[in-house]
Amino acid sequence: MFLIAAPTAPTAALAMALFLAREALVEMDVPTGQSYVMAVVKPSERMFASGVTNVTRNVAWPLARRWRAS
């Protein structure tokens, strides 16, 4: 919602504040997702599952940022 509201903000300062609020909240689901993966994956497979999810997120994040910027 912050990202949708930013272009309609009446001032640049408010638009930047909305964008920064969105950036602050965007990573809040990461711990929840990590704990869910650890709960549903067998203990012997947790390290691999954690590695796959972290690599996927860390590779996809800059690509998504690049795609949004263009």
VMD Tcl script that draws the C-alpha trace (Angstrom):
set ca {
  {0.00 0.00 0.00}
  {2.89 2.36 0.74}
  {4.34 1.78 -2.71}
  {0.97 2.36 -4.36}
  {0.43 5.57 -2.37}
  {3.89 7.03 -3.05}
  {3.18 8.31 -6.60}
  {0.05 10.11 -5.40}
  {1.81 11.87 -2.51}
  {1.48 15.65 -2.71}
  {5.15 16.28 -1.82}
  {8.42 14.56 -2.60}
  {9.20 14.28 1.13}
  {5.98 12.36 1.75}
  {6.63 10.11 -1.24}
  {10.11 9.34 0.11}
  {8.69 8.65 3.56}
  {6.14 6.23 2.09}
  {8.86 4.48 0.10}
  {11.10 4.20 3.18}
  {8.19 2.82 5.22}
  {7.66 0.17 2.58}
  {11.36 -0.74 2.57}
  {11.30 -1.06 6.37}
  {8.42 -3.52 6.23}
  {9.41 -5.55 3.16}
  {11.72 -7.93 5.05}
  {9.44 -8.58 8.03}
  {8.19 -11.88 6.61}
  {11.69 -13.39 6.35}
  {11.91 -14.74 9.94}
  {8.40 -16.15 9.69}
  {9.22 -17.95 6.46}
  {12.48 -19.29 7.85}
  {10.79 -20.68 10.96}
  {8.08 -22.29 8.81}
  {10.68 -24.01 6.62}
  {12.49 -25.28 9.71}
  {9.21 -26.60 11.13}
  {8.12 -28.56 8.04}
  {11.47 -29.91 6.84}
  {13.11 -32.99 8.36}
  {15.99 -32.13 10.70}
  {18.49 -33.86 8.42}
  {17.41 -31.67 5.47}
  {17.15 -28.31 7.26}
  {20.59 -27.01 6.34}
  {20.01 -27.69 2.64}
  {16.48 -26.20 2.71}
  {17.72 -23.11 4.54}
  {20.54 -22.68 2.04}
  {18.24 -23.00 -0.94}
  {15.72 -20.49 0.38}
  {18.44 -17.98 1.36}
  {20.27 -18.26 -1.96}
  {17.01 -17.92 -3.88}
  {16.01 -14.82 -1.92}
  {19.49 -13.25 -2.17}
  {19.72 -13.85 -5.93}
  {16.15 -12.79 -6.69}
  {16.22 -9.60 -4.58}
  {18.72 -7.60 -6.71}
  {17.13 -8.88 -9.91}
  {13.73 -7.67 -8.75}
  {15.19 -4.32 -7.74}
  {16.85 -3.99 -11.15}
  {13.64 -4.95 -12.97}
  {11.59 -2.42 -10.98}
  {14.09 0.34 -11.70}
  {13.89 -0.08 -15.47}
}
mol new
graphics top color blue
foreach p $ca { graphics top sphere $p radius 0.5 }
foreach p [lrange $ca 0 end-1] q [lrange $ca 1 end] { graphics top cylinder $p $q radius 0.2 }
display resetview
